[in-house]
Amino acid sequence: MSRKCNCKKPPGGGTECPSGSMAVCRLENGECQGSCSTLPSGLNKLELDNWVLRTIKNDIRSLNQTISDEDQEILINGKFNMVNPDGTRIIITFSLPTTDEIGSDQYSEVEA
């Protein structure tokens, strides 16, 4: 099953990714930029959660870092809001593969 994410209107738009990938949409400066990221294999749930957060937040973090309540909310909602140092607001939505797609019970489906 493919993964999709969409940006709010305006401008709208989105992306569709192949099975086993995470769909990511960034709404920045009125433009929607979509991308696909293949989840790494062989990681446990904590490591995958941190990999997702590292990818979404463009953050340097250990794969074994404790997941905060704020981070857990991002993973559950499939959405992250951030502000760049220049004040530009960025809205990132993402959709993770289903449990069947990654072959484990690490994630349930999250719609962005």
PLY file of the C-alpha trace (Angstrom):
ply
format ascii 1.0
element vertex 112
property float x
property float y
property float z
element edge 111
property int vertex1
property int vertex2
end_header
0.00 0.00 0.00
1.40 3.38 -0.95
1.82 6.18 1.61
0.48 9.69 0.98
0.72 13.08 2.59
-0.87 16.37 1.66
-0.26 20.05 2.31
-3.08 22.33 3.41
-4.63 24.63 0.84
-3.29 26.95 -0.26
-1.13 25.80 -1.94
-2.29 22.19 -1.65
-0.38 19.37 -3.24
1.30 16.36 -1.75
3.21 13.22 -2.56
2.68 9.49 -2.85
5.40 7.01 -1.91
5.83 3.30 -2.50
5.02 0.65 0.09
7.55 0.55 2.93
8.38 4.24 2.66
7.48 7.26 4.76
5.77 10.09 2.87
6.85 13.56 4.03
5.29 16.91 3.01
6.84 20.27 3.97
4.77 23.43 3.63
7.20 26.36 3.64
6.92 29.83 2.11
3.69 28.87 0.36
5.25 25.85 -1.37
4.54 22.18 -0.77
7.58 19.94 -1.07
7.05 16.18 -0.92
9.60 13.44 -0.44
9.82 9.72 0.29
12.16 8.10 2.81
12.76 4.36 3.02
12.71 3.20 6.62
15.90 1.42 7.66
15.55 -2.26 8.51
16.71 -4.03 11.61
15.81 -1.30 14.09
13.64 -1.76 17.16
10.67 0.53 17.89
12.68 3.08 19.89
15.34 3.30 17.19
12.73 3.68 14.43
10.87 6.35 16.39
14.12 8.29 16.76
15.00 7.81 13.10
11.58 9.23 12.12
11.99 12.20 14.49
15.54 12.80 13.24
14.25 12.82 9.67
11.15 14.98 10.33
12.78 17.50 12.65
16.15 17.55 10.83
17.53 16.97 14.30
20.69 15.38 15.64
19.58 12.72 18.09
20.66 9.31 19.25
18.62 6.35 17.99
18.31 5.32 21.66
17.16 8.72 22.94
14.14 8.72 25.24
10.94 9.77 23.44
9.42 12.82 25.13
5.68 13.42 25.38
6.04 16.11 22.70
7.87 13.69 20.40
5.26 10.99 21.02
2.54 13.46 20.03
4.38 14.19 16.76
4.62 10.45 15.99
0.93 9.85 16.80
-0.40 12.88 14.90
1.92 12.64 11.89
2.53 16.39 12.06
5.28 18.75 13.21
5.24 22.56 13.28
8.49 24.47 13.48
9.84 27.98 13.05
13.16 28.66 11.34
15.59 31.16 12.89
14.41 33.71 10.29
10.83 33.35 11.56
9.56 31.25 8.63
6.89 28.80 9.76
7.13 25.24 8.42
4.40 22.61 8.68
5.56 19.04 8.14
3.12 16.16 7.75
4.10 12.55 7.29
2.61 9.11 6.87
4.36 5.98 8.13
4.08 2.51 6.61
1.62 0.08 8.17
2.70 -2.75 10.42
2.34 -5.22 7.54
4.56 -3.11 5.28
7.52 -3.09 7.66
7.02 -6.66 8.79
6.70 -6.05 12.51
4.50 -4.57 15.18
6.63 -1.42 15.39
4.05 0.98 13.97
0.38 1.26 13.35
-0.91 3.28 10.44
-0.73 7.05 10.84
-2.49 9.26 8.33
-1.12 12.75 7.83
0 1
1 2
2 3
3 4
4 5
5 6
6 7
7 8
8 9
9 10
10 11
11 12
12 13
13 14
14 15
15 16
16 17
17 18
18 19
19 20
20 21
21 22
22 23
23 24
24 25
25 26
26 27
27 28
28 29
29 30
30 31
31 32
32 33
33 34
34 35
35 36
36 37
37 38
38 39
39 40
40 41
41 42
42 43
43 44
44 45
45 46
46 47
47 48
48 49
49 50
50 51
51 52
52 53
53 54
54 55
55 56
56 57
57 58
58 59
59 60
60 61
61 62
62 63
63 64
64 65
65 66
66 67
67 68
68 69
69 70
70 71
71 72
72 73
73 74
74 75
75 76
76 77
77 78
78 79
79 80
80 81
81 82
82 83
83 84
84 85
85 86
86 87
87 88
88 89
89 90
90 91
91 92
92 93
93 94
94 95
95 96
96 97
97 98
98 99
99 100
100 101
101 102
102 103
103 104
104 105
105 106
106 107
107 108
108 109
109 110
110 111
